[in-house]
């Protein structure tokens, strides 16, 4: 599990807002950080700290208020230390 490999993972969500043009959509940002301290996919921990680039997320809800879709996009690939790779 991802949480076993990165037990200190922190998504650092911020900037939640309802889309004024699509009221069933909520937008927010993330700047995740984590440290690789447990095995992952058979590989031993490296102790490396990860800093992901900023990401824009959206949550879409149906008319009943249930989650229909989650989407995300990397905003600035030059930030962080993952070579532009997001979550």
C-alpha positions in Angstrom: 0.0 0.0 0.0 1.1 3.5 -0.7 0.5 4.5 2.9 3.0 1.8 4.1 5.7 3.1 1.8 5.0 6.8 2.5 3.5 6.9 6.0 4.0 10.6 6.4 2.3 11.5 3.1 0.6 14.9 3.3 -1.5 16.0 0.3 -1.7 19.6 1.6 -5.0 20.4 0.0 -6.1 24.0 -0.2 -8.2 26.5 -2.2 -11.5 24.7 -2.3 -14.2 26.5 -4.3 -17.4 25.7 -6.1 -17.3 26.2 -9.9 -19.5 29.2 -10.6 -20.5 27.8 -14.0 -20.9 24.2 -13.0 -22.3 24.1 -9.4 -21.9 20.3 -9.2 -18.1 20.7 -9.5 -15.6 21.6 -6.8 -12.0 22.7 -7.6 -9.0 22.6 -5.2 -5.2 22.4 -5.3 -2.6 20.1 -3.7 1.1 20.3 -3.0 1.9 16.7 -1.7 5.0 15.8 0.3 6.1 12.4 1.5 9.2 10.3 2.6 9.8 6.9 1.2 10.3 4.9 4.5 8.7 1.6 3.7 8.9 -1.0 0.9 7.1 -0.2 -2.4 6.4 -2.8 -5.1 9.1 -5.0 -3.8 11.7 -2.3 -3.6 13.3 -1.3 -0.3 12.8 2.2 1.2 15.2 4.9 0.1 14.5 7.6 2.7 14.1 10.1 -0.1 11.7 13.0 0.4 9.2 13.7 -2.3 7.8 17.0 -3.2 5.1 16.7 -5.9 4.4 19.6 -8.3 1.2 21.6 -7.7 -1.9 19.8 -8.9 -5.4 21.1 -9.7 -8.2 18.7 -8.7 -11.9 18.6 -9.4 -14.7 16.6 -7.8 -17.9 16.2 -9.9 -21.2 15.3 -8.1 -24.4 14.0 -9.5 -27.8 15.5 -8.8 -28.1 13.3 -5.7 -24.9 14.7 -4.3 -22.9 11.5 -4.8 -19.4 11.7 -6.2 -19.3 11.0 -9.9 -15.8 11.8 -11.0 -12.4 12.8 -9.6 -9.9 14.5 -12.0 -6.5 16.1 -11.5 -3.9 17.9 -13.6 -0.3 18.9 -12.9 -0.2 22.7 -13.0 3.6 23.4 -13.1 5.9 20.5 -13.9 9.0 22.6 -13.0 8.1 22.6 -9.3 8.9 19.7 -6.9 11.4 17.0 -7.2 9.6 14.3 -9.3 10.5 15.5 -12.7 7.0 16.8 -13.3 5.2 13.6 -12.3 2.1 14.1 -10.3 0.0 11.8 -8.1 
